[in-house]
Amino acid sequence: MKVLVVGANGQIGKQLVKFIQESDNLEARTMIRKQEQASFFEDLGAETALVDLEDDIDAIAKAADGVDAVVFTAGSGGHTGKDKTIMIDLDGAVKTIEAAKTAGVKRFIMISSFDTTRKAIQEANENFAPYVVAKHYADEWLKATDLDYTIIHPGFLTNDEGTGMINAAPEVKSDEVPREDIARAILASLENDKSIGKEFQVVKGTTTVKEAVDSIK
């Protein structure tokens, strides 16, 4: 299975590409914004596609041509304004969904925010609310398609070394989770068709990633 990783140069994306390239049945194509980012992925043996998420749908669809799955791990980051939140976390996600449809790619995995419910929007502080809104509507757009989607809602992301152990369910108590273990959860979802049509939260825990993803109802 060939997987297009959108946002590959991000911290989760880089971990995911490494795991994909180490797997027996998957291979990565990375979507990056700058040519100087390519060498990291080329050293792993991964393909690269130079596309900006603010480009049009056709440009993203060209990057997705011939792949079997798309993973959206991109984000505007914590130091940008509301404008980039709209352009990347909302419009970039929606354009990637539409690009997958244009390219005939059915499998789509979205990395969302921990809680994107309407209640979470109302309770979020002024600075965080736009991000939750963007993620909420991107998730809803994906769920309204006929794509074989999985939506993963990570807890508070850390750069701690992953343990390979998580807690995953449609609703879990808020907690931290290493980015490395979110990358593992994406990989497990790609390898398990039972994750199709599922939406779940992920935090650190005591169950192996594979077992946790396999057990999602």
C-alpha positions as a printed NumPy array, in Angstrom:
array([[  0.   ,   0.   ,   0.   ],
       [  1.352,   3.409,  -0.969],
       [  0.464,   6.181,   1.489],
       [  0.531,   9.936,   0.867],
       [  1.524,  11.671,   4.101],
       [  0.322,  15.285,   4.074],
       [  2.25 ,  17.369,   6.567],
       [  5.118,  14.908,   6.387],
       [  7.678,  17.398,   7.652],
       [  5.818,  17.818,  10.927],
       [  6.813,  15.96 ,  14.06 ],
       [  4.146,  13.255,  13.726],
       [  4.61 ,  13.081,   9.97 ],
       [  8.339,  12.389,  10.155],
       [  7.811,   9.593,  12.687],
       [  5.037,   8.105,  10.556],
       [  7.097,   8.1  ,   7.361],
       [  9.918,   6.346,   9.2  ],
       [  7.526,   3.661,  10.492],
       [  5.938,   3.22 ,   7.066],
       [  9.314,   2.786,   5.402],
       [ 10.299,   0.201,   8.024],
       [  7.1  ,  -1.811,   7.476],
       [  6.806,  -4.751,   5.099],
       [  3.588,  -3.811,   3.317],
       [  3.564,  -0.002,   3.159],
       [  5.539,   2.692,   1.386],
       [  5.336,   6.463,   1.757],
       [  5.005,   9.398,  -0.567],
       [  5.556,  12.63 ,   1.327],
       [  3.913,  15.959,   0.575],
       [  6.269,  18.791,   1.533],
       [  6.374,  22.547,   0.97 ],
       [ 10.1  ,  23.123,   0.477],
       [ 12.703,  21.322,  -1.583],
       [ 15.211,  21.507,   1.279],
       [ 12.906,  19.227,   3.291],
       [ 13.234,  16.419,   0.741],
       [ 16.606,  14.938,   1.731],
       [ 15.318,  13.571,   5.071],
       [ 12.661,  11.532,   3.27 ],
       [ 14.813,  10.563,   0.308],
       [ 17.318,   9.105,   2.775],
       [ 14.486,   6.887,   4.037],
       [ 13.69 ,   5.808,   0.478],
       [ 10.376,   7.683,   0.39 ],
       [  8.994,   9.538,  -2.601],
       [  8.449,  13.298,  -2.294],
       [  5.889,  15.634,  -3.833],
       [  6.48 ,  19.378,  -3.606],
       [  3.04 ,  20.878,  -2.939],
       [  1.83 ,  23.634,  -0.611],
       [ -1.485,  23.102,   1.186],
       [ -2.482,  26.569,   0.047],
       [ -2.207,  25.366,  -3.576],
       [ -5.372,  24.296,  -5.36 ],
       [ -7.132,  20.931,  -5.17 ],
       [ -5.683,  19.754,  -8.484],
       [ -2.117,  20.204,  -7.213],
       [ -2.862,  18.094,  -4.147],
       [ -4.718,  15.54 ,  -6.279],
       [ -1.634,  15.211,  -8.481],
       [  0.41 ,  14.366,  -5.374],
       [ -2.213,  11.749,  -4.464],
       [ -2.267,  10.154,  -7.918],
       [ -1.568,   6.429,  -7.683],
       [ -1.573,   6.133,  -3.889],
       [ -3.865,   3.853,  -1.892],
       [ -4.339,   6.005,   1.204],
       [ -3.965,   9.593,   2.375],
       [ -3.004,  10.627,   5.905],
       [ -3.563,  14.254,   6.922],
       [ -1.121,  15.187,   9.696],
       [ -0.648,  18.841,   8.74 ],
       [ -1.246,  21.737,  11.098],
       [ -0.678,  25.472,  11.098],
       [  1.221,  25.292,  14.39 ],
       [  0.79 ,  27.047,  17.692],
       [  2.527,  30.277,  16.69 ],
       [  0.395,  31.289,  13.696],
       [ -2.751,  33.378,  13.62 ],
       [ -6.391,  32.604,  12.983],
       [ -5.847,  33.156,   9.259],
       [ -3.421,  30.216,   8.957],
       [ -5.687,  28.081,  11.142],
       [ -8.436,  28.589,   8.575],
       [ -6.141,  28.123,   5.571],
       [ -4.349,  24.972,   6.792],
       [ -6.356,  23.205,   9.496],
       [ -9.718,  23.786,   7.806],
       [ -9.345,  24.619,   4.125],
       [ -6.158,  22.584,   3.704],
       [ -7.873,  19.558,   5.21 ],
       [-10.994,  19.98 ,   3.086],
       [ -8.939,  20.442,  -0.088],
       [ -6.994,  17.284,   0.739],
       [-10.247,  15.358,   1.199],
       [-11.524,  16.649,  -2.135],
       [ -8.169,  15.878,  -3.765],
       [ -8.366,  12.29 ,  -2.53 ],
       [-11.8  ,  11.997,  -4.141],
       [-10.474,  13.512,  -7.385],
       [ -7.54 ,  11.054,  -7.402],
       [ -9.817,   8.098,  -6.67 ],
       [ -8.253,   7.376,  -3.266],
       [-10.773,   5.839,  -0.86 ],
       [ -8.732,   5.444,   2.344],
       [ -8.267,   8.606,   4.405],
       [ -6.92 ,   9.073,   7.924],
       [ -7.368,  12.421,   9.652],
       [ -5.357,  13.58 ,  12.653],
       [ -7.723,  15.869,  14.479],
       [ -7.785,  17.58 ,  17.881],
       [ -8.629,  15.736,  21.111],
       [-12.207,  17.007,  21.33 ],
       [-13.916,  18.665,  18.366],
       [-17.49 ,  18.499,  19.62 ],
       [-19.73 ,  21.555,  19.699],
       [-19.388,  21.518,  23.504],
       [-15.594,  21.688,  23.18 ],
       [-15.899,  24.712,  20.881],
       [-18.087,  26.556,  23.396],
       [-15.724,  25.733,  26.275],
       [-12.446,  26.551,  24.485],
       [-10.628,  29.759,  25.359],
       [-10.455,  32.622,  22.881],
       [ -7.077,  31.593,  21.482],
       [ -7.833,  27.868,  21.102],
       [-11.431,  28.089,  19.887],
       [-10.597,  28.867,  16.215],
       [ -8.448,  25.711,  16.034],
       [-11.218,  23.558,  17.524],
       [-13.723,  25.091,  15.093],
       [-11.423,  24.368,  12.133],
       [-10.922,  20.771,  13.212],
       [-14.631,  20.302,  13.921],
       [-15.704,  21.301,  10.426],
       [-12.849,  19.414,   8.733],
       [-13.936,  16.272,  10.606],
       [-17.57 ,  16.823,   9.668],
       [-16.64 ,  17.33 ,   6.006],
       [-14.756,  14.031,   5.998],
       [-17.575,  12.121,   7.697],
       [-20.044,  13.41 ,   5.086],
       [-18.067,  11.774,   2.254],
       [-18.077,   8.149,   1.122],
       [-14.36 ,   7.82 ,   1.854],
       [-13.086,   4.985,   4.056],
       [-12.101,   7.314,   6.85 ],
       [-10.539,   7.031,  10.285],
       [-10.361,  10.086,  12.564],
       [ -7.783,  10.041,  15.354],
       [ -8.099,  12.533,  18.229],
       [ -4.753,  12.769,  20.098],
       [ -4.454,  13.959,  23.666],
       [ -1.917,  16.625,  24.672],
       [  1.029,  15.926,  22.372],
       [  4.526,  15.591,  23.801],
       [  7.942,  14.864,  22.364],
       [  8.613,  12.147,  24.934],
       [  9.884,   8.845,  23.596],
       [  6.997,   6.612,  22.668],
       [  6.21 ,   3.549,  24.735],
       [  4.093,   1.68 ,  22.216],
       [  1.334,   1.627,  24.846],
       [ -1.828,   3.745,  24.625],
       [ -5.415,   4.07 ,  25.744],
       [ -7.797,   4.449,  22.798],
       [-11.596,   4.621,  22.674],
       [-14.345,   6.89 ,  21.332],
       [-14.061,   8.757,  24.662],
       [-11.139,   8.625,  27.105],
       [ -9.993,  10.844,  29.961],
       [ -7.805,  13.691,  28.715],
       [ -4.08 ,  13.046,  29.134],
       [ -0.744,  13.362,  27.378],
       [  0.477,  11.172,  24.527],
       [  3.854,  11.068,  22.75 ],
       [  3.758,  12.046,  19.086],
       [  5.65 ,   8.851,  18.335],
       [  2.756,   6.779,  19.661],
       [  0.248,   8.736,  17.565],
       [  2.37 ,   7.842,  14.532],
       [  2.163,   4.207,  15.639],
       [ -1.631,   4.507,  15.974],
       [ -1.834,   5.828,  12.412],
       [  0.258,   2.928,  11.187],
       [ -1.94 ,   0.435,  13.04 ],
       [ -5.042,   2.032,  11.519],
       [ -3.59 ,   1.794,   8.017],
       [ -2.91 ,  -1.904,   8.592],
       [ -6.366,  -2.683,  10.018],
       [ -9.49 ,  -2.233,   7.907],
       [-11.576,  -2.557,  11.098],
       [-10.576,   1.045,  11.835],
       [-12.521,   2.271,   8.799],
       [-15.465,   4.449,   9.798],
       [-14.102,   4.805,  13.332],
       [-13.34 ,   7.953,  15.322],
       [-11.404,   7.682,  18.571],
       [ -9.325,   9.53 ,  21.142],
       [ -5.779,   8.429,  22.022],
       [ -3.746,   9.087,  25.173],
       [ -0.881,   7.295,  26.905],
       [ -1.922,   4.004,  28.428],
       [ -1.192,   0.37 ,  29.158],
       [ -2.437,  -1.404,  26.013],
       [ -0.267,  -2.033,  22.986],
       [ -1.058,   0.238,  20.064],
       [ -2.149,  -2.654,  17.854],
       [ -4.43 ,  -4.122,  20.522],
       [ -5.907,  -0.733,  21.337],
       [ -6.714,   0.087,  17.695],
       [ -8.033,  -3.45 ,  17.102],
       [-10.43 ,  -3.058,  20.05 ],
       [-12.111,   0.175,  18.89 ],
       [-15.861,  -0.358,  18.642]])
